[in-house]
Amino acid sequence: MGALALASLCCAIQRGSLPLTVRRLAVSARARARAVAATSRAGDVASVSYSLKPDMASRAFKYGGNAEMLVDSLPFDIGDVQFVVGAGGYLPGLHSTVAKMNAGEKMEGVSIDAGAGEYREEGKVTVPAEQAPQGLKAGMSVMLSLGGGRQAQATVTELTEEICALDTNHPLAGVRMLMDVELKEVKAASAFEVATFAGGCFWGLELAYQREPGVVGTAVGYTQGSVESPTYEAVCSGSTGHTEAVQVIFDPAVVTYERLCKLLVERLENNIYLLNQVGNDRGTQYRHGIYTESDAQEATARAVLAAVSEHKSLGPVQTEVVSASKFWHAEDYHQQYLQKGGQSAKKEAVEKIRCYG
């Protein structure tokens, strides 16, 4: 429980935003020529320049003069960015807009959902004041237990001697953004390289790679197992042979494979010496490893691990280096999980990664 600072509001990246009809800017003849074979499609890597501002015709008006701070609260980069179309990490409205554009094309005034969906009046609840913890004040946030182990964050909107009014809607629910966007370039994903790493629970490791310059896409999933189409529950049982992993799509002109391997070492810390364990997570499903796509990747991975000294009491490095097998994408709710919970995925962000939402 703590003060709900407006500057720290973060959007939950969700699906389903539908951009309104907007005015398309004229594309120059040269841009049209470039765009003939450069239509953006899901799975391509798009280089985009975009800006956002609150759409005051939406629920953003509730924030009045503070509405501009909503943009600063978003947990991803704004400006010149590069990403895999349709693979998350940014507002769904940006993905769906770019997916209909050609290279060199610009659009202005696209109204897109801020990522938290529609505002639900039924999300407002009132409880007797005596149920409120001591010290609670209007504007603070609390976690509500919903049963079955589920929780929801709520904002205290009113507190009197009789009642405590709560709003379980996300602070950005019902808020829309006006977006100006230019699709500068489209490249096939095959122009980039793939790397796969395991480092315990995949949530925190994915966020670390999201923050790395040169990484254009990430996904969490399951690899090195023997069961087809594994589920999270099956993998967690330790019976499928899979380990939780992160697949990274990166531009080798910006970030080297060696750097990505070293980032895994940094994240593991002394866990690198533990077999089938990272922190409190134990079992083969949490083993750490580097799963290589080529002989060159294998040589680099082995060299990075060989540079890690043996621990005086814990012994040698236990991180495995194995040729990559099929990577199965985890369920949608796991993808960019910590970013959806509000932690920054901006490039070179330095805030401590908390391995929970």
JOHUWO-V556362 format. One record per helix or strand of 2 or more residues. SS is the DSSP state (a for helix, b for strand). FROM is the first residue (numbers start at 0). LEN is the number of residues. If there is no record, write none. Layout:
ss=SS from=FROM len=LEN
ss=SS from=FROM len=LEN
This chain:
ss=b from=1 len=2
ss=a from=5 len=3
ss=b from=22 len=2
ss=a from=28 len=7
ss=b from=44 len=10
ss=a from=58 len=8
ss=a from=68 len=4
ss=b from=79 len=5
ss=a from=91 len=7
ss=b from=105 len=8
ss=a from=120 len=3
ss=b from=123 len=5
ss=a from=128 len=3
ss=b from=139 len=8
ss=b from=149 len=10
ss=b from=162 len=5
ss=b from=175 len=12
ss=a from=188 len=3
ss=b from=192 len=7
ss=a from=201 len=9
ss=b from=214 len=9
ss=a from=231 len=5
ss=b from=242 len=8
ss=a from=256 len=17
ss=b from=276 len=2
ss=b from=280 len=2
ss=a from=283 len=3
ss=b from=287 len=5
ss=a from=294 len=12
ss=b from=319 len=4
ss=b from=327 len=2
ss=a from=331 len=3
ss=a from=336 len=4
